[in-house]
Amino acid sequence: MPGADVGTPHPAFVAEQYEKLTANTKIRLASYRKYNRILNGTIISSPESKLCEK
């Protein structure tokens, strides 16, 4: 990959490893995949305002 650091893993590899760690049972994997299907490209972000701070 041009411009990538030699020691930097490919993002798809990192995502695959993350999934293996967090979806390590059949029930978790099924729930994780259902969750991803429901999100379907949704972007979630934190609010920029500091409503909870005094």
Backbone as CSV, one residue per row, in Angstrom:
resi,resn,N_x,N_y,N_z,CA_x,CA_y,CA_z,C_x,C_y,C_z
1,MET,0.856,-1.171,0.000,0.000,0.000,0.000,0.903,1.236,0.000
2,PRO,0.847,2.055,-1.018,1.708,3.233,-1.096,1.452,4.204,0.049
3,GLY,2.518,4.699,0.640,2.407,5.695,1.688,2.140,5.131,3.066
4,ALA,1.919,3.821,3.171,1.631,3.226,4.471,2.939,2.895,5.183
5,ASP,2.921,2.997,6.494,4.091,2.610,7.280,4.281,1.109,7.180
6,VAL,5.532,0.685,7.165,5.840,-0.730,7.051,5.268,-1.513,8.235
7,GLY,5.326,-0.948,9.437,4.854,-1.646,10.617,3.380,-1.469,10.919
8,THR,2.656,-0.731,10.103,1.242,-0.469,10.359,0.389,-1.551,9.720
9,PRO,-0.431,-2.262,10.524,-1.286,-3.300,9.930,-2.414,-2.684,9.106
10,HIS,-2.873,-3.407,8.122,-3.966,-2.968,7.261,-5.247,-2.852,8.108
11,PRO,-6.055,-1.810,7.905,-7.270,-1.630,8.704,-8.201,-2.842,8.705
12,ALA,-8.317,-3.538,7.574,-9.181,-4.721,7.521,-8.660,-5.815,8.449
13,PHE,-7.347,-5.947,8.548,-6.743,-6.932,9.447,-7.068,-6.577,10.895
14,VAL,-6.948,-5.310,11.235,-7.242,-4.860,12.598,-8.710,-5.138,12.926
15,ALA,-9.614,-4.833,12.006,-11.042,-5.073,12.225,-11.319,-6.568,12.405
16,GLU,-10.673,-7.393,11.616,-10.852,-8.842,11.727,-10.380,-9.350,13.095
17,GLN,-9.233,-8.865,13.538,-8.704,-9.279,14.839,-9.617,-8.799,15.969
18,TYR,-10.134,-7.595,15.853,-11.065,-7.050,16.852,-12.313,-7.923,16.941
19,GLU,-12.850,-8.312,15.779,-14.046,-9.147,15.755,-13.771,-10.496,16.413
20,LYS,-12.593,-11.056,16.178,-12.251,-12.340,16.793,-12.208,-12.228,18.316
21,LEU,-11.754,-11.104,18.823,-11.652,-10.924,20.266,-13.003,-10.640,20.919
22,THR,-13.855,-9.902,20.230,-15.119,-9.482,20.842,-16.287,-10.394,20.512
23,ALA,-16.205,-11.127,19.430,-17.289,-12.030,19.022,-16.778,-13.462,19.093
24,ASN,-16.319,-13.865,20.279,-15.648,-15.145,20.406,-16.564,-16.316,20.770
25,THR,-17.857,-16.124,20.718,-18.814,-17.219,20.875,-19.851,-17.096,19.767
26,LYS,-20.563,-18.175,19.490,-21.574,-18.132,18.423,-22.660,-17.107,18.728
27,ILE,-23.066,-17.032,19.993,-24.125,-16.086,20.373,-23.631,-14.648,20.204
28,ARG,-22.424,-14.353,20.654,-21.871,-12.998,20.503,-21.685,-12.646,19.037
29,LEU,-21.189,-13.601,18.248,-20.989,-13.347,16.823,-22.318,-13.043,16.140
30,ALA,-23.344,-13.807,16.435,-24.659,-13.560,15.836,-25.190,-12.190,16.239
31,SER,-25.030,-11.825,17.505,-25.482,-10.514,17.977,-24.687,-9.393,17.322
32,TYR,-23.382,-9.577,17.212,-22.507,-8.567,16.599,-22.880,-8.346,15.139
33,ARG,-23.114,-9.422,14.413,-23.484,-9.298,12.993,-24.858,-8.662,12.833
34,LYS,-25.799,-8.996,13.725,-27.130,-8.370,13.676,-27.012,-6.870,13.933
35,TYR,-26.217,-6.509,14.935,-25.972,-5.100,15.272,-25.393,-4.356,14.068
36,ASN,-24.404,-4.947,13.396,-23.801,-4.309,12.229,-24.795,-4.161,11.085
37,ARG,-25.658,-5.161,10.889,-26.679,-5.054,9.836,-27.647,-3.917,10.136
38,ILE,-28.035,-3.779,11.405,-28.972,-2.727,11.799,-28.350,-1.339,11.598
39,LEU,-27.073,-1.192,11.959,-26.411,0.106,11.781,-26.345,0.502,10.314
40,ASN,-25.978,-0.410,9.463,-25.976,-0.204,8.015,-25.441,1.161,7.587
41,GLY,-24.229,1.483,8.037,-23.599,2.727,7.613,-23.874,3.925,8.501
42,THR,-24.611,3.741,9.575,-24.909,4.826,10.493,-23.631,5.339,11.148
43,ILE,-23.508,6.625,11.277,-22.355,7.231,11.945,-22.817,7.763,13.295
44,ILE,-22.108,7.356,14.340,-22.442,7.786,15.692,-21.314,8.668,16.198
45,SER,-21.655,9.811,16.759,-20.626,10.689,17.308,-21.111,11.287,18.625
46,SER,-20.163,11.765,19.387,-20.489,12.415,20.652,-20.910,13.852,20.393
47,PRO,-21.803,14.386,21.198,-22.191,15.780,21.016,-21.002,16.697,21.259
48,GLU,-20.939,17.802,20.550,-19.830,18.739,20.678,-20.008,19.670,21.878
49,SER,-21.245,19.873,22.302,-21.464,20.768,23.437,-21.124,20.048,24.729
50,LYS,-20.895,20.830,25.769,-20.529,20.271,27.061,-21.709,20.395,28.014
51,LEU,-22.803,19.719,27.668,-24.033,19.846,28.433,-23.922,19.255,29.836
52,CYS,-23.082,18.252,30.013,-22.977,17.578,31.304,-21.973,18.259,32.251
53,GLU,-21.191,19.168,31.742,-20.187,19.813,32.583,-20.761,21.088,33.177
54,LYS,-20.316,21.398,34.386,-20.789,22.604,35.065,-19.895,23.771,34.786
